[in-house]
Amino acid sequence: MSGKVSVDERRRLVAESLRVGNPGNNARDLAGQVDPRAESQIELAVDEIQPYEHNPRRATNAKFDDIKESIRTSGLRSPLTVTRRPGESHFIVEAGGNTRLLALRQLWAETRDPRFRKLVVLFRPWRSESHVLTAHLIENEQRGEMTFWDKACGIVALKSRLEAEQGRTLTLRPLEDALHALGLAVNTATLGLHLFATERLRTLGEAVTDLSGLDVKTMQPRLNALKRYAQTRSSISEDDLYAQVFEPVFRRIAQQYPHTGTFSVAATCEACEVGLAHHLGEPVESLRLALRSKGERESQADPSTPVARSSADGADVDELLTRARRFADAVGISGVIQPEPQSPAGLRIATLTDGDAEDPARHRAWCLLAALLGQLEPNAASSNAPEPAFLQWLVDPDDPSSTAFWELLACARRSGGLRRQPGAASEAASASEAP
């Protein structure tokens, strides 16, 4: 009977097998397993996910409390997207969502409610550091949650990532191409501002929360003019000029900003002029006169070179306000232009009424004004509205090609405009329809 199992022995074996229990469901528990090779949904404990530590948007989301309360009452409506670096045990937020993750972690710590302990997320396989940083830049840009300084620092950090991954230095044009390939539309002029700001204006950028691209664009030519003047009067290098003359001015303004809450480009540049004059041992009036005379001589020698201006004074702002209101009146949208001393242009544009917004001509005129003032939201433009980048180029006083185009426009107006010959429009249309 050695080959047979007794009834009692069989019962014992069955009982032991029943005590083993069901195997655990680990299909979605990836903390200690190999990550999926394709995009997929997985379930993770909230403690297994870390915020992306290089998130370009540094300021706390002003709507954090509202987002947290929404998650408390309704749960997480949009799943987080996560990834994991090779060799690491924790996951990171891959494309925006740091605020929602922080809210979830706080809710779990405060309530110990099982609803906040685990969540279903969209997992994407790891690609590269530059890919994750780009995804966060795009997400924050689409939500309109980044200051100029945050974006500048993010773009420069992405430049460093790309250079490390590609093993080469990226100048402006190759950098623009690389960013476009990643889905970031940034032109070389804006990239130049980002690089200049992060290299030379870091003290101001870290302190002045409302530092704008227009501020930097206004400061750069004036500081460059001071640099050229200093180098004609002494052998000081650009690095030493910023360290010894400009940087003390920036630090003083940065220290005052938390108390005043205001920043003036004109006052900053004028303080740099005073600092340079003191460094060179000459009256500031002599320095300013020399700069003004040099600008006038350059303008006379080359009409396409604009004259350097010391600042946009109150008269300029008043004239801009007057002319903007005159334009608004002419197109039938009176009242949309309002004074705004804190804005770079000294004025702002209000939203259109529903009736005016439905009128194509008035909507086009409103978009034109908003784009000119830098207040046009990306989703507010229409097919009839000019590109904001075109307007920024058109009003750039330091761009020779823009100045030359203005001269062409003035000439065209004096000659009565560029009129088509009778029938030219129909002939052009017929030609465009020809195979």
C-alpha angles and dihedrals in degrees: 000000000000092000094055130078116224122236092248092051091049091052090050093052092048091051092051092050091053090054092058093077130209119310115258120258102243098155092112099031099099103160093105100024137079112279119247115265093223135047110279145151117261136171118239137174111249090238090061092065123076127194116255101266095207096052105154092216103078102171119091112258107260089216094053095116092049092048091048093050091048091054090047093055103031106019127233107322098183114047118233119248112226140177136179131228115234111270096014125116098210131065126232133210105264107194115014125310103111090127094052091047092051090050091050093049091051092048091051092048093047102041108019084215109163088225089073099041099075132024138180111243137180108249120205122188116251115269111165144310090256091054093054093046090048091050091054092046092052093045093050092044092053091050092047091232101132131091120217090256094051091050093046091052091045093051092048091048089050089050090056091048092051093047091051092048095044097039095229141091115256118217119198100276097046089043091053090051092048092050092047089053088055093050099260114127104207123144126216094254092057091043089054090054091049092051094045092048096049093043101042108016102043094122091056095040094053093050108031104070095189097049104141136200088248090056091054092043089054095045099047100069092043093051089045090053089052090049092053091046092050092050092053091052100040142006094253115143123229091250092052092045091057094041097046104030114018101032095061088054091050092049092051092050091046090053092050096045098079088057100041101031089206133105126194122194091196093052091046094051092044090052089052089052090052091048093050093047090052091048091051093043097238135115114274089228090061091050093050092046091051092049092048093048091048091051092051092048091051090049092052092047093047117022090196091064111086121225113256111249124208095216145327100263130197093270091059091050092048091051091048090051092048095049093044090053090047090054092047091050092049093056095041102254099110116169099033093102114080132172113255112176093186094058121088093244095042093240142062137207123237124217120270123253115252091256095051092044090059092055107090096210094048093044090050091050091048091051089049092055094043093050091048091053093045092245100112112118115221092245095044099072123097133206087264095053122093120245111264089227090057092052092047088054092045094055096040104119092194097056111093093201091054091050091049091051091052089053089051091051091050090051091049091052092049091051092051098261132286103297124190120230114251110280093014093114094052091044090051090049092049091049092051091053094050115106 
